[in-house]
């Protein structure tokens, strides 16, 4: 099962380290990643593999929102099927 994780917020040190550490610590593999700084804003989108995590998707969403709050960024998780359906022409 794959999902899209987005991270957006004011840039500061430690965002990538914290997010990737969270993923690793919860057996979530980052398949692809793109990040950039737009003026003072950090933006990142990741394609992640949830196959090995013991977390349910709702629990994972809540944990990512909490991590985002700690990092002062907005984090969201969307199942890839939902993401694809939302962006189909």
C-alpha positions as CSV (number, residue, x, y, z in Angstrom):
1,X,0.0,0.0,0.0
2,X,1.4,3.4,-1.0
3,X,0.5,6.9,0.1
4,X,1.5,10.5,-0.5
5,X,2.8,12.6,2.4
6,X,3.1,16.3,2.1
7,X,4.9,18.7,4.4
8,X,4.6,22.5,4.1
9,X,5.7,25.3,6.4
10,X,8.3,27.9,7.3
11,X,11.8,26.5,6.7
12,X,14.0,25.6,9.6
13,X,16.6,23.1,10.5
14,X,15.6,19.5,11.3
15,X,12.5,19.0,9.2
16,X,13.8,16.4,6.9
17,X,15.7,14.6,9.7
18,X,12.6,14.5,11.9
19,X,10.2,13.3,9.1
20,X,12.6,10.7,7.8
21,X,13.4,9.5,11.3
22,X,9.7,9.1,12.0
23,X,9.2,7.1,8.8
24,X,12.1,4.8,9.5
25,X,11.1,4.3,13.2
26,X,7.6,3.2,12.0
27,X,8.8,0.8,9.2
28,X,7.6,3.2,6.5
29,X,9.8,3.2,3.4
30,X,10.3,6.4,1.4
31,X,10.0,5.4,-2.2
32,X,10.4,8.8,-3.8
33,X,10.9,12.3,-2.4
34,X,10.9,15.9,-3.7
35,X,11.6,18.9,-1.6
36,X,12.2,22.6,-2.3
37,X,12.4,25.9,-0.6
38,X,10.0,28.6,-2.0
39,X,11.2,31.8,-0.5
40,X,11.0,31.0,3.2
41,X,8.7,28.0,2.9
42,X,9.8,24.4,2.9
43,X,7.7,22.1,0.7
44,X,8.1,18.3,0.5
45,X,6.1,15.5,-1.1
46,X,6.9,11.9,-0.5
47,X,5.6,8.6,-2.0
48,X,5.8,6.1,0.9
49,X,5.3,2.4,1.2
50,X,3.1,1.5,4.2
51,X,3.3,-2.3,3.7
52,X,5.5,-3.0,6.7
53,X,4.1,-0.6,9.3
54,X,2.0,-1.8,12.1
55,X,0.1,1.5,12.2
56,X,-3.5,1.8,10.9
57,X,-3.9,4.7,8.4
58,X,-6.0,6.8,10.8
59,X,-3.5,6.4,13.6
60,X,-0.7,7.3,11.2
61,X,-2.5,10.4,10.0
62,X,-3.0,11.5,13.6
63,X,0.7,10.9,14.4
64,X,1.8,12.9,11.3
65,X,-0.4,15.8,12.3
66,X,1.1,15.7,15.8
67,X,4.6,15.6,14.4
68,X,3.7,18.5,12.1
69,X,2.5,20.5,15.0
70,X,5.7,19.9,16.9
71,X,7.7,20.9,13.8
72,X,5.4,23.9,13.1
73,X,4.6,22.6,9.6
74,X,1.4,21.2,8.0
75,X,1.7,17.4,7.3
76,X,-0.9,15.3,5.5
77,X,-1.2,11.8,4.3
78,X,-3.3,10.7,1.4
79,X,-3.7,7.1,0.2
80,X,-2.3,6.9,-3.3
81,X,-5.5,5.6,-4.8
82,X,-7.4,8.6,-3.4
83,X,-4.7,11.0,-4.6
84,X,-4.8,9.5,-8.1
85,X,-8.6,9.7,-8.2
86,X,-8.6,13.3,-7.1
87,X,-6.1,14.3,-9.9
88,X,-7.6,12.3,-12.7
89,X,-8.8,14.4,-15.7
